[in-house]
């Protein structure tokens, strides 16, 4: 389980890095959600890693709720900053997928899956 959190922290960190790099390219509709989801996921996965080490159940719940809130904020920010015109639908779909990945991680990181029979 700890390896999963560490891998998620790296993956979300790379997503935040790409979002920070996209801020210079004048695509805020993609850059801001990438940055919010990346930072939320990286910090959240690191906090879940620490909470798993110390077996802090309440901390894990709070971290998961904050990550879910960050996913909603990222999608709303992407919808507000999405360009008008033909690219709008593409940006909204990409923002939904990226925000959905953080929401899915927040939902699935709570409990262990049952062992395969």
C-alpha positions as CSV (number, residue, x, y, z in Angstrom):
1,X,0.0,0.0,0.0
2,X,2.9,2.4,0.8
3,X,4.3,1.9,-2.7
4,X,1.0,2.8,-4.2
5,X,0.9,6.1,-2.3
6,X,4.5,6.9,-3.2
7,X,3.9,6.2,-6.9
8,X,0.7,8.3,-6.8
9,X,2.7,11.2,-5.2
10,X,5.2,11.0,-8.0
11,X,2.6,10.8,-10.7
12,X,0.6,13.7,-9.3
13,X,3.8,15.7,-8.8
14,X,4.6,15.3,-12.5
15,X,1.0,16.5,-13.3
16,X,1.6,19.6,-11.2
17,X,4.8,20.2,-12.9
18,X,3.2,20.0,-16.4
19,X,0.5,22.4,-15.2
20,X,3.0,24.9,-14.0
21,X,4.8,24.7,-17.3
22,X,1.6,25.2,-19.2
23,X,0.9,28.5,-17.4
24,X,3.5,30.1,-19.8
25,X,1.7,28.7,-22.9
26,X,-1.4,30.8,-22.3
27,X,-3.7,27.8,-21.8
28,X,-5.1,28.5,-18.3
29,X,-8.1,26.3,-18.9
30,X,-5.8,23.3,-18.8
31,X,-2.9,24.6,-16.7
32,X,-4.8,25.6,-13.6
33,X,-6.7,22.3,-13.2
34,X,-3.5,20.3,-13.9
35,X,-1.8,22.4,-11.2
36,X,-4.6,22.1,-8.6
37,X,-5.1,18.3,-9.2
38,X,-1.3,17.7,-9.2
39,X,-0.7,19.6,-6.0
40,X,-3.7,18.2,-4.3
41,X,-2.8,14.6,-5.3
42,X,0.9,14.9,-4.5
43,X,0.3,16.5,-1.1
44,X,-2.7,14.1,-0.4
45,X,-0.7,11.0,-1.3
46,X,2.2,12.1,0.8
47,X,-0.2,12.8,3.7
48,X,-1.8,9.4,3.2
49,X,1.6,7.8,3.2
50,X,2.4,9.4,6.5
51,X,-1.0,8.6,8.0
52,X,-0.6,4.9,7.0
53,X,2.7,4.8,8.7
54,X,1.2,6.2,12.0
55,X,-2.2,4.4,11.5
56,X,-4.1,7.7,11.8
57,X,-7.6,6.9,10.5
58,X,-9.1,10.3,11.1
59,X,-6.3,12.0,9.2
60,X,-6.8,9.8,6.2
61,X,-10.5,10.7,6.2
62,X,-9.8,14.4,6.3
63,X,-7.1,14.1,3.5
64,X,-9.5,12.2,1.3
65,X,-12.2,14.8,1.8
66,X,-9.7,17.6,0.9
67,X,-8.6,15.8,-2.2
68,X,-12.3,15.4,-3.3
69,X,-12.8,19.1,-2.7
70,X,-9.7,19.9,-4.7
71,X,-11.1,17.8,-7.6
72,X,-14.3,19.9,-7.6
73,X,-12.3,23.1,-7.4
74,X,-10.1,22.0,-10.3
75,X,-13.0,21.2,-12.6
76,X,-14.8,24.5,-11.7
77,X,-11.6,26.5,-12.3
78,X,-11.1,24.7,-15.7
79,X,-14.7,25.4,-16.7
80,X,-14.4,29.1,-15.8
81,X,-11.0,29.5,-17.6
82,X,-11.9,27.3,-20.6
83,X,-11.6,29.2,-23.9
84,X,-14.7,30.0,-26.0
85,X,-15.0,28.4,-29.3
86,X,-14.2,24.9,-30.7
87,X,-11.6,24.1,-28.0
88,X,-14.0,24.6,-25.1
89,X,-15.4,21.0,-25.2
90,X,-12.0,19.5,-25.4
91,X,-10.8,21.5,-22.4
92,X,-13.8,20.6,-20.4
93,X,-13.4,16.9,-21.1
94,X,-9.7,16.9,-20.3
95,X,-10.5,18.8,-17.1
96,X,-13.2,16.3,-16.1
97,X,-10.8,13.4,-16.7
98,X,-8.0,15.0,-14.7
99,X,-10.3,16.0,-11.8
100,X,-12.0,12.5,-12.0
101,X,-8.6,10.9,-11.5
102,X,-8.0,12.8,-8.3
103,X,-11.6,12.0,-7.1
104,X,-11.1,8.3,-7.9
105,X,-7.8,8.2,-6.0
106,X,-9.5,9.9,-3.0
107,X,-12.3,7.4,-3.1
108,X,-10.2,4.3,-3.6
109,X,-7.4,5.1,-1.2
110,X,-9.5,4.6,1.9
111,X,-9.7,0.9,2.3
112,X,-7.8,-2.1,1.1
113,X,-9.5,-4.1,-1.7
114,X,-10.4,-7.7,-0.7
115,X,-7.9,-10.3,-1.7
116,X,-8.5,-12.3,-4.8
117,X,-9.9,-15.8,-4.2
